[in-house]
Amino acid sequence: MSVPLRVIAIDGPAGSGKSTVARAVAERLGLPYLDTGAMYRAVAFAAMRRGVDPEDPAAVADIARTIHLEVGEAVVVDGVDATIEIRSPEVTRAVSSVAANPDVRKELVVRQREWVHERGGGVVEGRDIGTVVFPEAEVKVYLTAEDRERANRRSKEMLDLHYDQVAADIARRDHIDSTRPASPLSVAGDAIRIDTTGRDIDTVVDEVLALPGGRAADA
């Protein structure tokens, strides 16, 4: 009999604290951590590096199917360490179109599931983990925060962009992610919503671990 995967799904919009919380939860539980957003960014990076328009659906889908991608502490795209480059403003602006591409999503969902199966489980964060990628996840969390706080967090990460530009980019991304036909950003029916506004990371992580199935003792 196969051992069931231990998957903790953490979803939410940009700036909600997904990456920081997911990393901390993974560390506390001793589980692998997967940032699925980095995979979509990697495809956008590869498209731009090859001179392909990120809004060309067929060409970008072909890149998603053929790209050599390693996601872990570093993000390696076709043999190139792109860990820093995938967080650039250019990639950030292009990734929404890439992530809205149904064929790209289909390919990357397969890769995400394979990544987790190969490791026997993990803490996985993104925008459709609890609804599409791992609807059977043992724990499902949807993080959110007030718009102003989300923009403040992102503007601190992207020092070369003004707050107003970051806020506009987040609003645009929210609209695209929540209205796209393929796997839109939404809250799974059985997910626990956690507002991270004004809260320190350790408190949020403690709340996640206190959920049924989330305790380290259950690992």
N, C-alpha and C positions, 0 to 999 in steps of 0.2 A: 504493500500500500504506500502510495506516495505521501510525503509530508506536505501539508498545505502551506502555501506561501504566507509569510507574515508581511503584509503590506500595510503601510500607513500612508494614506493619501492626503496631501495638503494642497488645497486649491485656493485661488484668490486672485484679485487683480494686481497690477503693478503697484509696488510701494506698500503692499499690505503686510510685508514682513515674512513672506513665504520662505525665501531662501535662508534667512537667518534662523528662523524657527525650525525649519526642516533639518538644517545642518545640526543644530543643537539637539534636537530629538534623536536624530540618527546617532550622534556621539554618545548620548546618554544610554541608548539601548544597544549600542554596539552593532548597529545595522548599516548596510551600505546606503549611501545617499545619492539620489539621481535628480538633477535639475533638468527637467525636460525642456524648459525654455531655452537652455543652452544649445539643445539639438536644433531647434528652429533657427536660432541665431547662427549656428554653424552653417546651415544651408544658405541663409542669406549672405553670410560672409563668403562662402564658396561661389555663389552666383556673382557677387560683385567682383570677386578676384578674377573670375573667368570672363568678365565683361558681359554677363547675362543680365538682362533687365529683371529685377525681382518680381515685376508684375507680369512676366511672360509665363503663364501657368504651365505650359507643356515643357518648356526648357528647364524651369525650376524643379518640376516634378522629376525630370530625368536626372538632375543633379542629386536630388534626395535619394533616388534609387541606386546611384552609382558611387556616391561619396564614400570615402573611407573615413569613419568617424570614431574617435575614442573620447568617451566622456567620463571624467573622474576628477581628481584634483586639478588636472589640466584638461583642456579641450583641444584635441589634435584633429585637424582637418586636412585630409590628404597628405599626412606626414608633416604638416606645419602646425606648430604650437600657436593656436589662435585664442588662447585664454583671455588675453587683454583685448585683442582686436574685436572680438564678438560683442564687447560691451561699448563699442564706440557709438557716438551719436548717429553716424551714417547707418550702421547696422540696426540700431534701435529704431530708426525711422523706416527701414526696409522690412523689418521682421513681421510687421502686421500683415502685409500682403502675402508673405511666404506662409505664415501660419494659417491664413484663411484659405490656402490652396488645398482642396479636398484630397488630391492625390499625394501631396506632401504629407498631410496628416495621416493618411492611410499607411504610408511607408514608415513614418516615424513611430506610429503606435505599435507596429510590429516590432520595431527595433527596441522600443521601450519595454515591451513585454519580455522580449528575449533577454535584455539586460538584467531584468529583475529575476527571471527564471534561472539564469546562469548563476546568480548569486544567492538563490534561495529566499529572496525577499528583499525588502528595503523600505526606506522612507522616500517617497516619490512626490515631488512638487511640480505644479503646473497650473493649467486652467481647466483641464478635462479629465483629471486623474480619477476622481471618484465617480464621474458620470460615464466615461467612455473607456479609459485605459484599464482601470481596475475597479469596475463597479462592485466587485465582491470584496473589496478591501476591508480588512478587519477594523480599521479606524478611518473615518473620513472627517476631515476638518476643512472648513471654509473660513479663511482669514479675510478680514476687511479692516478698513480704517477710514477716518474722515478724509475727504479729498485734499484738504489743505495739508494734513500731516503726511499723506502719501507723496504729495508733490515736494514737501520739504525734505523728506527722506531721499527721494530720487535726485533732487538738486544738489544734495551734499555728496552723492555718489558721482555726479557728473558735473564737476567743478567748472567745466568750460561752457556750460549752458546756464542761462538766466532762469530764475524761478518761474517766470511767466511762460517761457518756452517749454520748460519741463511740464508745467501744469497743463498746457495746451496739448502736448504730446500724449500725456496720460489720458486726457479726456478723449482724444482721437482714438487711442488704443482701446479704451474701454468700450467705445461705441462699436468699433470694428469687431472686437472679440465677442461682444455680447449679441451681435446681430448677424454674424457670419452663419451661413447655412450648415457648414461642417463643424460639428462639435463646439457649439458656442459656449462661452463662459457662462456657467450657471451653477446653482447650488444643488448638489445631490439631495434627494428627498430625505435621506438618512444621515446627512452630514451635520456636524455640530458647528454652528457659526460662532466665531470668536472675534470680537472687535479689539484690535491691538492699539487703538488710539490712546496715547499717553501712558502706555504700559511698558515696563521693562521686559526684555526678552525672557529672562529666567521665570518670571511670573506666568507668561504665556506658555512656555514650555512645560512648566509644572501643571498647568491646566490641561494641556494635551495629554500628558502622561497619566493624569488622574481619570481620564475617560475609560469606560469599559474597554478592555483589550489594549489599552495604551500603557499600562504600568510596566516598568522594567521587570517586575517579578513575573510577568506573564510571558516574557521572552523565552 
